Each structure stands twice: as structure tokens, then as C-alpha cells.
């Protein structure tokens, strides 16, 4: 019996949010200008409803960025999620941000667009 796959909606265009704090790709220009209300607006524009686990990741990313002045690599966020979801950090991250860490989590958390990337 063939498996029916549901179509995955496309990620909305970043320009859908008209906010001077965002660049043309929907990433913040300056991470310090981010606030939770902007994170909520970006999430809504991407079809996300932020729940406790989303904020668990977002707060980790914000703290990491403030301490190290760089966007945390996806593997660090996965490791952080392991605290709540042992053995499922990677899977849980992509359940929370189905379009990917860079495309969704980094935008929602107010990170600059990463130049080079490892997804863990």
C-alpha cells in the first residue's frame, strides 16, 4: 500500500514582516535589537505557535549568543534539548522547527544569518 505524503507548505517570504530590525532574508540585523514580541511575530509569520520547548531553545540560543557573541551551532541546541528529551534532542529540535535550525530557529531567536553552518 503506497504511503500518502502530505504537501509541506513553503516557508513564508521574510518580507512578510515589515520590521526595520530584519534584513531582506528575515534575520535580525543586530541581535541586541530582538525582543520576545519580535520572536513571536516572526514565529507567527512562519506558522509556528511558540510553546514551552520553543522558548527553552530560544532562551538557550539567546544566552549562548550573549555569552559567546556567536550564534550557537545546532548541535549545542540539540544537546540542550537532551535535558528534557533524553536521546531525542535532534528529533525534537526538528519537530519544533520543521523548516530547520537556520531557517526557523535562528530567525525566531533573533540571530544574524550564519555564514557557515553545521546541523550537528
N, C-alpha and C positions, 0 to 999 in steps of 0.2 A: 504494500500500500504506500503510495507516494506521500511524502510529508509536505504539507502546505505551509509555505513561508509567508508570513505577513510582510507587506512592504514596510520598510523603515523610512519614516519621514525624513526629509532633508533638514539639516541644521539651518535654522533661520539665518538670514543675512545679518552680519554685525551692524549694518547701517540701520537696522530696525530700531535700534536705540539711539536717539539723538542726544548724546551726552558729551560735552566737551572734554570730559575726562578720559574718553575712549578714543583709540586710534581707528583707522579705517577697517581694521580686522576685528574690532570689538574687544581689544585688550586695553587695560588701563595704560595711560602714558606714564603716570607716576604712581607707584603702588601706595604711597602715603596719602593719596587723594581718595582712596577707596573707603567706603563705609558699608555697613551691613545692608542699608537700604539699596545701594547700588548693586550689591551682590544679589539681593532679592530680585531687582529689576532685570538684571542680566539672566538670572535663572528662569524667570517667567518668560522672557523673550525666547528662551531655548526650550520651553515646555517642561521645565523642572519645577517641582514643588519641593522646597528645601525642608528636610526633616532632620531629626537629631543626628543621624550618621553623616549627613552632608555637612552640617555645622562642625562636627567632630573633625572632619578632614579639612574644612576651610580654616578653622581656628588653628589647627596644626600648621597648615601652609603659611598663614599669616605670621605666626610666631617664628617659624623657621626662617621666613624671609626677613623679618625684622632683626633676628639674631645674626644671620649669615650674609644678608644683603644679596642673596640669590634665590631664585625660585627652586624649591625643593624638587628633587628628582622623583618620579613616580614611585620608585622602589621605596623611598622614605615614607610616602603616604601609605603605601601598601603595608609596610611594617607597622606603621602607627595603627592602621585598622585591625591588624592581627591582635591587638589588645582586646578588642571587642568581639572579633570573629576569628578565633584561632584556626589556622590552616586555610582561611578564606579571604585573606586581605586583598589579594589580586582580584579575585572574582567579585568581591564586594565593591571594590573601587569602580569596576566597570559596570556593576549593577546601578550604582549611584550616578555615574557619569557615562551613560551608554555611548556617547559620541567620542569618548576618550578623555584622557587626563589633560592633554594640552588644549583640545578643542573646547572642553566644557569646564573642567575643574579649575584650570588656570584662569580662565576668563571670569568665572563666578567669584573666585577668591581674590581677584584684583592683582594678578601677577602680570608683569610685562610678558610679551610674547618671547618664549625661549628661543634662542638661536640654534642650539644643537640639543638633541634630546635622546634620552634612553627611556623606554617604557618599563624597564625593570626586567 
